[in-house]
Amino acid sequence: MPSGYNGHEIIRKEEEAMRTLLVSLNSQYVHSSLAVWYLLESARSAASDNSIKVLEGTVNQPAEEIAGQIIRFQPDILAFSCYIWNISAVRSLVPRIRLALPHVHIVLGGPEVSFNPEEVLSENPGADYIVTGEGEIPFPLLLTALGQKGDIAGIPGLCYRSGGGIRCNPPALPPAEPPDPYSQEYTGSLGRRIAYLETSRGCPFSCAFCLSGASGSRVRFFSQERARANIVLLANSGTRTVKLVDRTFNCDPSRAFKLFGFIIREAGKAIPSGVCFHFEVAADLVDEKTLYLLKTAPPGLIQLETGIQTFNPKSLADVARKTDTAKTEKNIKEILSSGNIHLHADLIAGLPFEGLASFSDSFDRAYALAPHMLQLGFLKMLNGSNLRARAARLKYRYANTPPYEVIASPWLSGEELHLLHQAEYALGRLYNSGRFTLAIQYILKVSSIRPFDFFSGAGKAFSLVPLSGRRSLDAFTRHAWLYFQTLPGVGPAALRDALVCDRIAGGHKIPDFLKVPDPGLKAVLSQIRKDCFGGKKDVRINAALLYTGGRRAVFAQGTKDPVTGRLPLHFFK
């Protein structure tokens, strides 16, 4: 759905100033965009005579629907924010818009066009301009020049067609602090979507697979006052999740400590209960006083995401990833020990010098830390990254269309990468979903299977299941139930009990294939009602009898854990 304007009220008038539309196509509706709102605020202050609006859509919307919204607005200037997830959609929209609006000025910007602007303009004749790098300075200058029919030759960071060729101006020095994008229009458009908050720009590291440190620019920290004000503003906007987009939030540990402390102190006060803050951190940079502070956070208030990427020292050195892996492990365990912080750990498959054996070791080592989510990503050869520049020399093969994912390398064959994709699917459905926690713990305990072998085997088995359409939870659980029984040491009764407990903890009904007809269940339910619910007959109890570890019953009572999302289980003899 569009935000920032009401399409039914827009009627073009000849006497209006030049109309500008900023478009962001997000990967999902739950996401929002910061870039276009930054540009909106910077353009309003520098070129207030332009009529400027924002349109946020998603790549899942039909192209004709997005095109129709754009054409309805009748812009004179149309700007797209371009990333790997939407560049294909943008490229398909540009010629449509060019045919419908032949006189519109089409501007592209964002990381997906900033590092190869000449190539992008050559391949997209419908586009007129590319703004490279940070756009808060050059974009308003471009709007002013187009509105006043002025000279664009001196606009920093601008690429354009000139004299039959393409000219690219050197980028401008970025502002120390860009204008604040959090207008009433922005917060009003959020609803319950994820809100993104930026309190700094840049990255202190120069990882070869990433763009954040590609420019080599220093980290610029916004003021503490601005950060605190925006934390409170977004927490009260109606969103349930505020995601910090600082590339390494704790690269200045002292600053991070102060902002963590502010959020913890204001939780339940200026910050409403139920709002969660998500941070990307370097686990090895978390100092002792911050570890202690995080233990005082209310459960569910803070989520942390940390990029382990790999434990292979040669791979880390090649991609210039500076990580103290031993300290990373120590700090992750310490953060998780209090049970109040939800933590994601990230791995990247396909890094130089890491074959299947090495990656499986990294996987098992990361899994042993017991993060709430273990995200298995795949190396992408991003435009502008150091690895893409070295890809031919390293003999990588990768897709030439976004997201430029690695297909094969000297260290991982195509077949091995396919196996890793299968493992990633099983990891997401079984582990990261939080729906099979007890079953996985039981299987790994009794079977002596390595975690990587378990998930890769499960992924391969699930890929052979001929299920059409979306796999419902019941259907997936049934195939998991059948597959798990083939693993060494797994007892059907104990496995069934673990799956039943997982279903109840997740708030789901027990599927028929896990039910055991037992006349004793009715008497147990009656006793549970009497002992635990004051004899109330109208209370619905999701309960089951267990048949291993001593005959007993299990049921869920209480509210979901804000960290794990699971209901507390109660066992009744």
Secondary structure, 3 states (H helix, E strand, C coil): CCCCCCHHHCCCCCCCCCEEEEEEEECCCCCCCCHHHHHHHHHHHHCCCCEEEEEEEECCCCHHHHHHHHHHHCCCEEEEECCCCCHHHHHHHHHHHHHHCCCCEEEEECHHHHCCHHHHHHHCCCCCEEECCCCCCHHHHHHHHHHCCCCCCCCCCEEEEECCEEEECCCCCCCCCCCCCCCHHHHHHHCCCCEEECCEECCCCCCCCCCCCCCCCCCEECCHHHHHHHHHHHHCCCCCEEEECCCCCCCCHHHHHHHHHHHHHHECCCECCCCEEEEEECHHHCCHHHHHHHCCCCCCCEEEEEEEECCCHHHHHHCCCCCCHHHHHHHHHHHHHCCCCEEEEEEEECCCCCCHHHHHHHHHHHHCCCCCEEEEEECECCCCCHHHHHHHHHCCEECCCCCCEEEECCCCCHHHHHHHHHHHHHHHHHHHCCCCHHHHHHHHHHHCCCHHHHHHHHHHHHHCCCCCCCCCHHHHHHHHHHHHCCCCCCCHHHHHHHHHHHHHHCCCCCCHHHCCCCCHHHHHHHHHHHHHCCCCCCCCCCEEEECCCCCEEEEECCCCCCCCCCCCEEEEC
